[in-house]
Amino acid sequence: MSQPLYVFDLDNTLLDGDSSTLLSRFLVREGYVSDPNYLPHEEQLMLDYARGEMDLQEYVALIMSPLTGLSREVVDQQVARCVQADILPRIYPQALALIRTLQAQHRPILIISASVSLLVKAIASVLGIEHAIGIEVKMDNDRYTGVIDGTPSYQAGKITCLRHWLASHPQCTGPLTFYTDSINDLPLCLHADDVFLVNPCPQLAAQGEQHRWPVLNWRLD
């Protein structure tokens, strides 16, 4: 029997902020970054993202650059520390309440994000969400690189990644409900059966008015 699927964007949808930005600041704070231009560069690329014009490979290379010389184990440990210290406190309580309701109803939940997969999956795991898609990076000698592997889950690429995921989860081919904040997710909004806009950016809010997508105003307590 086909089940409905609930799909969530991550950054600025489930949490107040961007997980990649929070990871970048964590790495600076913990002494993994010596380049004074690292955070200004990240900030400029995020402005590009807000306009829907980010060079994704440049961004992934930047975010991963402090981590590429470290073992997978060390990276995963630091990411887990960042999630606990800097990301979980920024999860919207309304998002968590909805997730818990869906979990109690045994509804399939998928997070799909344009942040790197090792970060997205670490957050999903702490939230008790089994399924998560982020941007995969190539490995080299059991170390993460800054090179994107496969189709990135960004803009229309989210649909490609979703279709690939659905091919191995045929029970989740019922109606698709999608939650997001970003104009970058317009392709997946148009693909979904139902859409909820969470604190949408101005560009997506304008699209939402045309399509009559409900708007949710989630805030931290």
N, CA and C atoms as a LAMMPS dump frame, in Angstrom:
ITEM: TIMESTEP
0
ITEM: NUMBER OF ATOMS
663
ITEM: BOX BOUNDS ff ff ff
-5.0000000000000000e+02 5.0000000000000000e+02
-5.0000000000000000e+02 5.0000000000000000e+02
-5.0000000000000000e+02 5.0000000000000000e+02
ITEM: ATOMS id mol type element x y z
1 1 1 N 0.845 -1.199 0
2 1 2 C 0 0 0
3 1 3 C 0.878 1.245 0
4 2 1 N 0.599 2.161 -0.903
5 2 2 C 1.41 3.378 -1.025
6 2 3 C 1.145 4.323 0.141
7 3 1 N 2.233 4.904 0.66
8 3 2 C 2.128 5.816 1.802
9 3 3 C 2.434 7.251 1.368
10 4 1 N 1.812 8.244 2.021
11 4 2 C 2.188 9.637 1.761
12 4 3 C 3.593 9.889 2.287
13 5 1 N 4.294 10.802 1.651
14 5 2 C 5.664 11.132 2.038
15 5 3 C 5.74 12.599 2.436
16 6 1 N 6.385 12.859 3.561
17 6 2 C 6.582 14.226 4.05
18 6 3 C 8.051 14.587 3.885
19 7 1 N 8.304 15.594 3.072
20 7 2 C 9.666 15.995 2.729
21 7 3 C 9.934 17.382 3.289
22 8 1 N 11.064 17.53 3.953
23 8 2 C 11.438 18.802 4.561
24 8 3 C 12.78 19.283 4.015
25 9 1 N 12.823 20.533 3.591
26 9 2 C 14.096 21.225 3.473
27 9 3 C 14.637 21.362 4.891
28 10 1 N 15.922 21.648 5.022
29 10 2 C 16.527 21.72 6.35
30 10 3 C 16.778 23.158 6.791
31 11 1 N 17.662 23.841 6.081
32 11 2 C 18.155 25.144 6.523
33 11 3 C 17.088 26.227 6.388
34 12 1 N 16.878 26.954 7.47
35 12 2 C 15.865 28.006 7.541
36 12 3 C 14.446 27.475 7.347
37 13 1 N 14.307 26.157 7.415
38 13 2 C 12.986 25.531 7.386
39 13 3 C 12.756 24.8 8.7
40 14 1 N 13.579 23.801 8.981
41 14 2 C 13.491 23.118 10.265
42 14 3 C 14.236 23.867 11.357
43 15 1 N 15.215 24.669 10.955
44 15 2 C 15.99 25.389 11.963
45 15 3 C 16.149 26.85 11.605
46 16 1 N 16.343 27.646 12.618
47 16 2 C 16.549 29.087 12.467
48 16 3 C 18.022 29.316 12.115
49 17 1 N 18.313 29.33 10.826
50 17 2 C 19.678 29.499 10.367
51 17 3 C 20.033 28.454 9.328
52 18 1 N 21.276 28.495 8.906
53 18 2 C 21.786 27.573 7.891
54 18 3 C 22.824 26.662 8.541
55 19 1 N 22.639 25.359 8.42
56 19 2 C 23.524 24.417 9.103
57 19 3 C 24.961 24.513 8.61
58 20 1 N 25.153 24.77 7.32
59 20 2 C 26.513 24.895 6.79
60 20 3 C 27.211 26.13 7.351
61 21 1 N 26.467 27.224 7.465
62 21 2 C 27.028 28.437 8.07
63 21 3 C 27.385 28.184 9.527
64 22 1 N 26.519 27.502 10.237
65 22 2 C 26.785 27.194 11.644
66 22 3 C 28.004 26.289 11.78
67 23 1 N 28.149 25.336 10.861
68 23 2 C 29.336 24.478 10.883
69 23 3 C 30.591 25.29 10.6
70 24 1 N 30.515 26.207 9.65
71 24 2 C 31.669 27.043 9.325
72 24 3 C 32.119 27.843 10.542
73 25 1 N 31.168 28.45 11.241
74 25 2 C 31.502 29.244 12.425
75 25 3 C 32.062 28.359 13.541
76 26 1 N 31.526 27.155 13.668
77 26 2 C 32.036 26.195 14.648
78 26 3 C 33.49 25.852 14.349
79 27 1 N 33.805 25.604 13.087
80 27 2 C 35.169 25.225 12.72
81 27 3 C 36.151 26.364 12.972
82 28 1 N 35.708 27.594 12.758
83 28 2 C 36.557 28.749 13.076
84 28 3 C 36.779 28.824 14.584
85 29 1 N 35.691 28.693 15.331
86 29 2 C 35.773 28.785 16.789
87 29 3 C 36.664 27.706 17.394
88 30 1 N 36.654 26.514 16.785
89 30 2 C 37.42 25.393 17.313
90 30 3 C 38.854 25.35 16.776
91 31 1 N 39.227 26.331 15.965
92 31 2 C 40.608 26.435 15.527
93 31 3 C 40.975 25.631 14.297
94 32 1 N 39.982 25.186 13.531
95 32 2 C 40.271 24.419 12.321
96 32 3 C 40.5 25.316 11.105
97 33 1 N 40.273 26.616 11.254
98 33 2 C 40.391 27.558 10.136
99 33 3 C 41.378 28.661 10.518
100 34 1 N 42.333 28.914 9.617
101 34 2 C 43.285 30.01 9.846
102 34 3 C 43.117 31.143 8.838
103 35 1 N 42.389 30.886 7.755
104 35 2 C 42.205 31.885 6.698
105 35 3 C 41.205 32.945 7.16
106 36 1 N 41.626 34.222 7.285
107 36 2 C 40.702 35.266 7.738
108 36 3 C 39.589 35.549 6.736
109 37 1 N 39.756 35.093 5.503
110 37 2 C 38.735 35.326 4.478
111 37 3 C 37.699 34.209 4.414
112 38 1 N 37.858 33.195 5.245
113 38 2 C 36.971 32.027 5.175
114 38 3 C 35.507 32.408 5.417
115 39 1 N 35.226 33.058 6.532
116 39 2 C 33.835 33.413 6.835
117 39 3 C 33.286 34.497 5.909
118 40 1 N 34.059 35.548 5.561
119 40 2 C 33.54 36.509 4.583
120 40 3 C 33.222 35.864 3.235
121 41 1 N 34.055 34.918 2.824
122 41 2 C 33.8 34.207 1.567
123 41 3 C 32.512 33.394 1.669
124 42 1 N 32.339 32.716 2.803
125 42 2 C 31.124 31.933 3.017
126 42 3 C 29.891 32.832 3.006
127 43 1 N 30.008 33.995 3.629
128 43 2 C 28.879 34.923 3.678
129 43 3 C 28.506 35.419 2.275
130 44 1 N 29.509 35.694 1.453
131 44 2 C 29.232 36.157 0.096
132 44 3 C 28.542 35.074 -0.729
133 45 1 N 28.994 33.833 -0.576
134 45 2 C 28.367 32.744 -1.314
135 45 3 C 26.935 32.509 -0.849
136 46 1 N 26.658 32.731 0.43
137 46 2 C 25.295 32.579 0.918
138 46 3 C 24.38 33.673 0.371
139 47 1 N 24.917 34.84 0.129
140 47 2 C 24.138 35.886 -0.541
141 47 3 C 23.799 35.461 -1.963
142 48 1 N 24.755 34.798 -2.625
143 48 2 C 24.487 34.257 -3.956
144 48 3 C 23.373 33.215 -3.879
145 49 1 N 23.415 32.377 -2.843
146 49 2 C 22.402 31.348 -2.661
147 49 3 C 21.015 31.97 -2.51
148 50 1 N 20.939 33.044 -1.739
149 50 2 C 19.648 33.699 -1.511
150 50 3 C 19.037 34.203 -2.813
151 51 1 N 19.897 34.543 -3.764
152 51 2 C 19.414 34.986 -5.076
153 51 3 C 19.184 33.828 -6.031
154 52 1 N 19.523 32.617 -5.603
155 52 2 C 19.411 31.452 -6.476
156 52 3 C 20.54 31.353 -7.477
157 53 1 N 21.708 31.931 -7.125
158 53 2 C 22.811 32.025 -8.089
159 53 3 C 24.118 31.456 -7.531
160 54 1 N 24.062 30.598 -6.542
161 54 2 C 25.284 30.098 -5.918
162 54 3 C 26.054 29.16 -6.852
163 55 1 N 27.388 29.285 -6.857
164 55 2 C 28.273 28.288 -7.451
165 55 3 C 28.43 27.195 -6.411
166 56 1 N 27.683 26.119 -6.568
167 56 2 C 27.599 25.115 -5.513
168 56 3 C 28.927 24.412 -5.289
169 57 1 N 29.656 24.103 -6.353
170 57 2 C 30.945 23.439 -6.173
171 57 3 C 31.917 24.324 -5.39
172 58 1 N 31.889 25.626 -5.661
173 58 2 C 32.746 26.54 -4.915
174 58 3 C 32.376 26.53 -3.433
175 59 1 N 31.079 26.504 -3.163
176 59 2 C 30.635 26.527 -1.769
177 59 3 C 31.02 25.246 -1.038
178 60 1 N 30.779 24.103 -1.661
179 60 2 C 31.114 22.828 -1.019
180 60 3 C 32.619 22.738 -0.771
181 61 1 N 33.412 23.168 -1.74
182 61 2 C 34.863 23.147 -1.568
183 61 3 C 35.287 24.021 -0.389
184 62 1 N 34.639 25.181 -0.25
185 62 2 C 34.969 26.074 0.862
186 62 3 C 34.589 25.455 2.202
187 63 1 N 33.361 24.964 2.317
188 63 2 C 32.886 24.406 3.577
189 63 3 C 33.757 23.23 4.021
190 64 1 N 34.158 22.398 3.071
191 64 2 C 34.907 21.192 3.402
192 64 3 C 36.4 21.434 3.568
193 65 1 N 36.899 22.577 3.136
194 65 2 C 38.35 22.809 3.105
195 65 3 C 39.031 22.621 4.465
196 66 1 N 38.416 23.006 5.596
197 66 2 C 39.105 22.769 6.868
198 66 3 C 39.142 21.302 7.284
199 67 1 N 38.371 20.449 6.597
200 67 2 C 38.177 19.071 7.034
201 67 3 C 38.865 18.04 6.152
202 68 1 N 39.368 18.469 5.006
203 68 2 C 39.827 17.496 4.01
204 68 3 C 41.073 16.724 4.434
205 69 1 N 41.873 17.247 5.359
206 69 2 C 43.06 16.526 5.789
207 69 3 C 42.832 15.63 6.99
208 70 1 N 41.601 15.592 7.5
209 70 2 C 41.29 14.86 8.719
210 70 3 C 40.664 13.508 8.388
211 71 1 N 40.8 12.564 9.306
212 71 2 C 40.174 11.263 9.104
213 71 3 C 38.659 11.397 9.168
214 72 1 N 37.984 10.44 8.547
215 72 2 C 36.517 10.442 8.584
216 72 3 C 36.021 10.432 10.028
217 73 1 N 36.671 9.666 10.888
218 73 2 C 36.242 9.559 12.281
219 73 3 C 36.315 10.913 12.985
220 74 1 N 37.409 11.633 12.798
221 74 2 C 37.562 12.939 13.445
222 74 3 C 36.521 13.922 12.915
223 75 1 N 36.312 13.938 11.595
224 75 2 C 35.328 14.844 11.004
225 75 3 C 33.942 14.55 11.562
226 76 1 N 33.568 13.288 11.581
227 76 2 C 32.238 12.928 12.068
228 76 3 C 32.065 13.312 13.535
229 77 1 N 33.134 13.184 14.323
230 77 2 C 33.065 13.583 15.725
231 77 3 C 32.844 15.089 15.858
232 78 1 N 33.553 15.883 15.06
233 78 2 C 33.408 17.336 15.139
234 78 3 C 32.038 17.786 14.638
235 79 1 N 31.555 17.144 13.591
236 79 2 C 30.213 17.467 13.09
237 79 3 C 29.167 17.154 14.155
238 80 1 N 29.312 16.024 14.83
239 80 2 C 28.375 15.665 15.889
240 80 3 C 28.409 16.693 17.017
241 81 1 N 29.591 17.187 17.371
242 81 2 C 29.704 18.222 18.399
243 81 3 C 28.999 19.503 17.954
244 82 1 N 29.184 19.875 16.697
245 82 2 C 28.538 21.076 16.157
246 82 3 C 27.022 20.938 16.195
247 83 1 N 26.521 19.765 15.813
248 83 2 C 25.075 19.543 15.814
249 83 3 C 24.51 19.721 17.216
250 84 1 N 25.166 19.14 18.201
251 84 2 C 24.674 19.23 19.571
252 84 3 C 24.758 20.655 20.119
253 85 1 N 25.881 21.32 19.858
254 85 2 C 26.126 22.627 20.484
255 85 3 C 25.436 23.775 19.78
256 86 1 N 25.427 23.747 18.445
257 86 2 C 25.036 24.934 17.687
258 86 3 C 23.783 24.774 16.833
259 87 1 N 23.411 23.541 16.52
260 87 2 C 22.292 23.346 15.589
261 87 3 C 21.015 22.922 16.297
262 88 1 N 21.092 21.92 17.152
263 88 2 C 19.869 21.474 17.835
264 88 3 C 19.155 22.591 18.584
265 89 1 N 19.877 23.501 19.254
266 89 2 C 19.163 24.59 19.951
267 89 3 C 18.41 25.521 19.005
268 90 1 N 18.677 25.412 17.698
269 90 2 C 18.035 26.3 16.733
270 90 3 C 16.916 25.603 15.943
271 91 1 N 16.604 24.369 16.298
272 91 2 C 15.471 23.683 15.665
273 91 3 C 14.179 24.348 16.138
274 92 1 N 13.332 24.712 15.187
275 92 2 C 12.065 25.342 15.564
276 92 3 C 11.211 24.366 16.379
277 93 1 N 10.666 24.789 17.508
278 93 2 C 9.806 23.89 18.287
279 93 3 C 8.576 23.449 17.495
280 94 1 N 8.074 24.307 16.617
281 94 2 C 6.92 23.919 15.796
282 94 3 C 7.302 22.812 14.819
283 95 1 N 8.541 22.873 14.293
284 95 2 C 9.028 21.825 13.397
285 95 3 C 9.149 20.511 14.144
286 96 1 N 9.723 20.573 15.351
287 96 2 C 9.908 19.353 16.138
288 96 3 C 8.563 18.74 16.507
289 97 1 N 7.599 19.576 16.854
290 97 2 C 6.27 19.068 17.202
291 97 3 C 5.627 18.368 16.004
292 98 1 N 5.769 18.949 14.814
293 98 2 C 5.209 18.322 13.618
294 98 3 C 5.905 16.998 13.319
295 99 1 N 7.228 16.988 13.431
296 99 2 C 7.975 15.743 13.199
297 99 3 C 7.524 14.661 14.165
298 100 1 N 7.381 15.005 15.434
299 100 2 C 6.956 14.001 16.421
300 100 3 C 5.545 13.49 16.133
301 101 1 N 4.666 14.365 15.674
302 101 2 C 3.311 13.936 15.308
303 101 3 C 3.348 12.954 14.14
304 102 1 N 4.127 13.282 13.124
305 102 2 C 4.235 12.401 11.962
306 102 3 C 4.867 11.069 12.343
307 103 1 N 5.871 11.123 13.205
308 103 2 C 6.507 9.882 13.651
309 103 3 C 5.527 9.016 14.434
310 104 1 N 4.698 9.645 15.259
311 104 2 C 3.701 8.892 16.021
312 104 3 C 2.679 8.23 15.113
313 105 1 N 2.457 8.833 13.95
314 105 2 C 1.528 8.284 12.959
315 105 3 C 2.219 7.336 11.985
316 106 1 N 3.515 7.111 12.198
317 106 2 C 4.324 6.223 11.354
318 106 3 C 4.344 6.689 9.898
319 107 1 N 4.411 8.008 9.729
320 107 2 C 4.496 8.578 8.382
321 107 3 C 5.959 8.635 7.925
322 108 1 N 6.239 8.272 6.695
323 108 2 C 7.605 8.39 6.185
324 108 3 C 8.016 9.863 6.092
325 109 1 N 9.215 10.173 6.601
326 109 2 C 9.756 11.526 6.595
327 109 3 C 11.113 11.5 5.906
328 110 1 N 11.354 12.495 5.061
329 110 2 C 12.628 12.63 4.361
330 110 3 C 13.096 14.073 4.455
331 111 1 N 14.333 14.273 4.894
332 111 2 C 14.969 15.582 4.799
333 111 3 C 15.795 15.612 3.528
334 112 1 N 15.649 16.661 2.748
335 112 2 C 16.459 16.809 1.538
336 112 3 C 17.001 18.238 1.514
337 113 1 N 18.328 18.344 1.476
338 113 2 C 18.986 19.624 1.715
339 113 3 C 20.16 19.813 0.778
340 114 1 N 20.491 21.079 0.534
341 114 2 C 21.671 21.418 -0.261
342 114 3 C 22.914 21.586 0.606
343 115 1 N 22.839 21.211 1.877
344 115 2 C 24.035 21.123 2.697
345 115 3 C 24.678 19.752 2.486
346 116 1 N 25.936 19.612 2.909
347 116 2 C 26.636 18.354 2.653
348 116 3 C 25.997 17.22 3.446
349 117 1 N 26.014 16.044 2.859
350 117 2 C 25.293 14.901 3.397
351 117 3 C 25.752 14.522 4.796
352 118 1 N 27.067 14.584 5.064
353 118 2 C 27.534 14.17 6.382
354 118 3 C 26.934 15.032 7.487
355 119 1 N 26.629 16.294 7.186
356 119 2 C 25.997 17.185 8.152
357 119 3 C 24.498 16.937 8.216
358 120 1 N 23.859 16.829 7.077
359 120 2 C 22.405 16.618 7.021
360 120 3 C 22.023 15.324 7.73
361 121 1 N 22.774 14.259 7.47
362 121 2 C 22.449 12.963 8.075
363 121 3 C 22.708 12.967 9.578
364 122 1 N 23.709 13.718 10.014
365 122 2 C 23.972 13.819 11.454
366 122 3 C 22.815 14.516 12.165
367 123 1 N 22.267 15.564 11.535
368 123 2 C 21.125 16.269 12.119
369 123 3 C 19.886 15.382 12.113
370 124 1 N 19.64 14.727 10.978
371 124 2 C 18.464 13.856 10.866
372 124 3 C 18.509 12.747 11.915
373 125 1 N 19.684 12.175 12.119
374 125 2 C 19.816 11.083 13.081
375 125 3 C 19.44 11.537 14.486
376 126 1 N 19.879 12.717 14.883
377 126 2 C 19.567 13.222 16.221
378 126 3 C 18.072 13.505 16.354
379 127 1 N 17.426 13.871 15.245
380 127 2 C 15.985 14.126 15.266
381 127 3 C 15.171 12.836 15.165
382 128 1 N 15.852 11.708 15.015
383 128 2 C 15.156 10.44 14.892
384 128 3 C 14.565 10.206 13.517
385 129 1 N 15.09 10.916 12.51
386 129 2 C 14.603 10.777 11.135
387 129 3 C 15.559 9.862 10.375
388 130 1 N 15.033 8.777 9.867
389 130 2 C 15.868 7.745 9.24
390 130 3 C 16.402 8.173 7.876
391 131 1 N 15.594 8.92 7.133
392 131 2 C 15.926 9.173 5.736
393 131 3 C 16.349 10.627 5.528
394 132 1 N 17.503 10.817 4.915
395 132 2 C 18.01 12.17 4.668
396 132 3 C 18.902 12.163 3.442
397 133 1 N 18.786 13.228 2.668
398 133 2 C 19.593 13.405 1.456
399 133 3 C 20.295 14.746 1.543
400 134 1 N 21.585 14.737 1.33
401 134 2 C 22.367 15.96 1.21
402 134 3 C 23.342 15.808 0.064
403 135 1 N 24.192 16.785 -0.1
404 135 2 C 25.169 16.733 -1.185
405 135 3 C 26.294 15.785 -0.793
406 136 1 N 26.488 14.771 -1.594
407 136 2 C 27.556 13.81 -1.337
408 136 3 C 28.877 14.371 -1.854
409 137 1 N 29.946 14.086 -1.11
410 137 2 C 31.285 14.467 -1.559
411 137 3 C 32.112 13.207 -1.746
412 138 1 N 33.042 13.277 -2.656
413 138 2 C 33.899 12.125 -2.932
414 138 3 C 34.849 11.883 -1.759
415 139 1 N 35.197 10.61 -1.589
416 139 2 C 36.139 10.214 -0.559
417 139 3 C 37.496 9.91 -1.2
418 140 1 N 38.558 10.144 -0.446
419 140 2 C 39.913 9.836 -0.899
420 140 3 C 40.694 9.294 0.289
421 141 1 N 41.01 8.007 0.24
422 141 2 C 41.762 7.362 1.326
423 141 3 C 41.045 7.54 2.659
424 142 1 N 39.715 7.3 2.626
425 142 2 C 38.853 7.396 3.809
426 142 3 C 38.825 8.802 4.399
427 143 1 N 39.048 9.791 3.55
428 143 2 C 38.933 11.189 3.959
429 143 3 C 37.969 11.901 3.03
430 144 1 N 37.196 12.821 3.616
431 144 2 C 36.278 13.611 2.813
432 144 3 C 37.064 14.584 1.94
433 145 1 N 36.587 14.791 0.732
434 145 2 C 37.135 15.83 -0.132
435 145 3 C 36.111 16.956 -0.249
436 146 1 N 36.443 17.968 -1.026
437 146 2 C 35.5 19.045 -1.292
438 146 3 C 34.882 18.949 -2.674
439 147 1 N 34.918 17.751 -3.262
440 147 2 C 34.421 17.547 -4.624
441 147 3 C 33.063 16.861 -4.57
442 148 1 N 32.092 17.429 -5.232
443 148 2 C 30.737 16.873 -5.253
444 148 3 C 30.733 15.534 -5.981
445 149 1 N 30.002 14.581 -5.414
446 149 2 C 29.879 13.249 -6.001
447 149 3 C 28.434 13.035 -6.432
448 150 1 N 28.216 12.881 -7.723
449 150 2 C 26.866 12.639 -8.23
450 150 3 C 26.064 13.917 -8.377
451 151 1 N 24.767 13.758 -8.552
452 151 2 C 23.866 14.905 -8.718
453 151 3 C 23.662 15.594 -7.379
454 152 1 N 23.97 16.88 -7.273
455 152 2 C 23.767 17.576 -6.003
456 152 3 C 22.287 17.848 -5.746
457 153 1 N 21.903 17.742 -4.505
458 153 2 C 20.506 17.992 -4.102
459 153 3 C 20.298 19.491 -3.942
460 154 1 N 20.278 20.163 -5.076
461 154 2 C 20.211 21.628 -5.121
462 154 3 C 19.337 22.022 -6.302
463 155 1 N 18.368 22.907 -6.055
464 155 2 C 17.445 23.355 -7.093
465 155 3 C 16.796 22.138 -7.764
466 156 1 N 16.793 22.054 -9.088
467 156 2 C 16.126 20.932 -9.765
468 156 3 C 16.774 19.597 -9.442
469 157 1 N 18.038 19.635 -8.985
470 157 2 C 18.702 18.397 -8.597
471 157 3 C 18.016 17.694 -7.443
472 158 1 N 17.248 18.436 -6.647
473 158 2 C 16.507 17.785 -5.557
474 158 3 C 15.482 16.801 -6.114
475 159 1 N 14.875 17.132 -7.24
476 159 2 C 13.907 16.217 -7.844
477 159 3 C 14.606 14.958 -8.324
478 160 1 N 15.771 15.109 -8.941
479 160 2 C 16.543 13.952 -9.398
480 160 3 C 16.899 13.049 -8.228
481 161 1 N 17.397 13.649 -7.149
482 161 2 C 17.763 12.866 -5.968
483 161 3 C 16.535 12.204 -5.341
484 162 1 N 15.427 12.919 -5.302
485 162 2 C 14.193 12.361 -4.748
486 162 3 C 13.727 11.162 -5.566
487 163 1 N 13.748 11.287 -6.876
488 163 2 C 13.316 10.175 -7.734
489 163 3 C 14.208 8.957 -7.53
490 164 1 N 15.499 9.187 -7.389
491 164 2 C 16.424 8.08 -7.143
492 164 3 C 16.097 7.414 -5.807
493 165 1 N 15.807 8.211 -4.792
494 165 2 C 15.455 7.671 -3.484
495 165 3 C 14.147 6.887 -3.554
496 166 1 N 13.165 7.422 -4.25
497 166 2 C 11.863 6.754 -4.356
498 166 3 C 11.957 5.41 -5.064
499 167 1 N 12.926 5.288 -5.961
500 167 2 C 13.087 4.021 -6.683
501 167 3 C 13.39 2.863 -5.737
502 168 1 N 14.01 3.17 -4.602
503 168 2 C 14.307 2.125 -3.622
504 168 3 C 13.363 2.168 -2.425
505 169 1 N 12.37 3.045 -2.483
506 169 2 C 11.352 3.128 -1.431
507 169 3 C 9.966 3.211 -2.082
508 170 1 N 9.56 2.168 -2.804
509 170 2 C 8.307 2.216 -3.569
510 170 3 C 7.072 2.368 -2.705
511 171 1 N 7.198 2.098 -1.415
512 171 2 C 6.035 2.258 -0.532
513 171 3 C 5.708 3.724 -0.28
514 172 1 N 6.612 4.642 -0.684
515 172 2 C 6.447 6.077 -0.406
516 172 3 C 6.014 6.863 -1.644
517 173 1 N 5.235 6.249 -2.495
518 173 2 C 4.835 6.918 -3.736
519 173 3 C 3.437 7.526 -3.643
520 174 1 N 2.94 7.704 -2.424
521 174 2 C 1.668 8.402 -2.237
522 174 3 C 1.861 9.901 -2.374
523 175 1 N 0.877 10.69 -1.985
524 175 2 C 0.99 12.152 -2.104
525 175 3 C 2.224 12.679 -1.364
526 176 1 N 2.886 13.642 -1.98
527 176 2 C 4.114 14.221 -1.439
528 176 3 C 3.819 15.611 -0.896
529 177 1 N 4.125 15.819 0.38
530 177 2 C 3.974 17.121 1.02
531 177 3 C 5.358 17.676 1.305
532 178 1 N 5.601 18.912 0.89
533 178 2 C 6.933 19.5 0.969
534 178 3 C 6.895 20.795 1.77
535 179 1 N 7.877 20.959 2.655
536 179 2 C 8.028 22.161 3.475
537 179 3 C 9.362 22.822 3.133
538 180 1 N 9.338 24.125 2.844
539 180 2 C 10.583 24.821 2.51
540 180 3 C 10.433 26.324 2.711
541 181 1 N 11.582 27.005 2.669
542 181 2 C 11.623 28.462 2.786
543 181 3 C 12.192 29.144 1.559
544 182 1 N 12.852 28.385 0.66
545 182 2 C 13.788 28.972 -0.3
546 182 3 C 13.303 28.93 -1.742
547 183 1 N 13.599 29.99 -2.479
548 183 2 C 13.309 30.031 -3.913
549 183 3 C 14.084 28.965 -4.674
550 184 1 N 15.204 28.514 -4.112
551 184 2 C 15.956 27.438 -4.748
552 184 3 C 15.159 26.146 -4.829
553 185 1 N 14.13 26.029 -3.986
554 185 2 C 13.314 24.818 -3.962
555 185 3 C 12.045 24.93 -4.794
556 186 1 N 11.933 25.978 -5.588
557 186 2 C 10.734 26.122 -6.419
558 186 3 C 10.491 24.899 -7.308
559 187 1 N 11.52 24.311 -7.95
560 187 2 C 11.244 23.121 -8.772
561 187 3 C 10.562 22.001 -7.983
562 188 1 N 11.03 21.741 -6.76
563 188 2 C 10.414 20.678 -5.977
564 188 3 C 9.039 21.089 -5.472
565 189 1 N 8.847 22.375 -5.2
566 189 2 C 7.501 22.855 -4.844
567 189 3 C 6.51 22.544 -5.958
568 190 1 N 6.907 22.816 -7.176
569 190 2 C 6.021 22.585 -8.321
570 190 3 C 5.799 21.099 -8.571
571 191 1 N 6.734 20.285 -8.118
572 191 2 C 6.65 18.834 -8.287
573 191 3 C 5.769 18.193 -7.218
574 192 1 N 5.693 18.804 -6.037
575 192 2 C 4.982 18.213 -4.898
576 192 3 C 3.469 18.314 -5.063
577 193 1 N 2.765 17.479 -4.304
578 193 2 C 1.305 17.532 -4.299
579 193 3 C 0.791 18.637 -3.387
580 194 1 N 1.447 18.798 -2.245
581 194 2 C 1.078 19.85 -1.295
582 194 3 C 2.344 20.543 -0.823
583 195 1 N 2.255 21.856 -0.629
584 195 2 C 3.417 22.655 -0.256
585 195 3 C 3.053 23.556 0.916
586 196 1 N 3.956 23.619 1.879
587 196 2 C 3.852 24.586 2.968
588 196 3 C 5.124 25.413 2.979
589 197 1 N 4.974 26.728 2.97
590 197 2 C 6.117 27.636 2.997
591 197 3 C 6.392 28.034 4.442
592 198 1 N 7.619 27.809 4.874
593 198 2 C 8.026 28.127 6.247
594 198 3 C 8.882 29.387 6.218
595 199 1 N 8.358 30.469 6.772
596 199 2 C 9.094 31.741 6.774
597 199 3 C 9.737 31.993 5.405
598 200 1 N 8.962 32.019 4.329
599 200 2 C 9.549 32.016 2.989
600 200 3 C 10.307 33.296 2.665
601 201 1 N 11.341 33.128 1.846
602 201 2 C 12.044 34.292 1.317
603 201 3 C 11.092 35.065 0.401
604 202 1 N 11.37 36.337 0.112
605 202 2 C 10.434 37.137 -0.685
606 202 3 C 10.11 36.536 -2.05
607 203 1 N 11.134 35.971 -2.71
608 203 2 C 10.891 35.399 -4.04
609 203 3 C 9.928 34.219 -3.965
610 204 1 N 10.118 33.343 -2.968
611 204 2 C 9.232 32.187 -2.849
612 204 3 C 7.862 32.606 -2.346
613 205 1 N 7.811 33.612 -1.486
614 205 2 C 6.516 34.102 -1.01
615 205 3 C 5.667 34.597 -2.176
616 206 1 N 6.305 35.27 -3.126
617 206 2 C 5.578 35.761 -4.301
618 206 3 C 5.02 34.598 -5.111
619 207 1 N 5.829 33.551 -5.28
620 207 2 C 5.351 32.355 -5.979
621 207 3 C 4.219 31.693 -5.196
622 208 1 N 4.37 31.699 -3.878
623 208 2 C 3.359 31.076 -3.047
624 208 3 C 1.997 31.743 -3.162
625 209 1 N 1.998 33.044 -3.312
626 209 2 C 0.734 33.756 -3.478
627 209 3 C 0.03 33.312 -4.754
628 210 1 N 0.807 33.126 -5.819
629 210 2 C 0.221 32.692 -7.094
630 210 3 C -0.38 31.293 -6.988
631 211 1 N 0.313 30.414 -6.24
632 211 2 C -0.116 29.013 -6.154
633 211 3 C -0.98 28.733 -4.924
634 212 1 N -1.184 29.765 -4.084
635 212 2 C -1.988 29.638 -2.872
636 212 3 C -1.425 28.591 -1.915
637 213 1 N -0.1 28.593 -1.79
638 213 2 C 0.548 27.703 -0.829
639 213 3 C 0.445 28.31 0.572
640 214 1 N 0.028 27.563 1.553
641 214 2 C -0.067 28.07 2.926
642 214 3 C 1.315 28.476 3.46
643 215 1 N 1.324 29.487 4.31
644 215 2 C 2.565 29.987 4.914
645 215 3 C 2.537 29.69 6.407
646 216 1 N 3.633 29.118 6.892
647 216 2 C 3.812 28.854 8.32
648 216 3 C 4.866 29.802 8.873
649 217 1 N 4.55 30.447 9.966
650 217 2 C 5.489 31.366 10.611
651 217 3 C 6.048 30.708 11.861
652 218 1 N 7.166 30.015 11.684
653 218 2 C 7.789 29.311 12.785
654 218 3 C 8.863 30.19 13.423
655 219 1 N 8.963 30.135 14.741
656 219 2 C 9.917 30.948 15.489
657 219 3 C 10.498 30.145 16.64
658 220 1 N 11.686 30.511 17.078
659 220 2 C 12.225 29.957 18.305
660 220 3 C 11.48 30.563 19.494
661 221 1 N 11.336 29.795 20.54
662 221 2 C 10.67 30.315 21.747
663 221 3 C 11.53 31.4 22.39
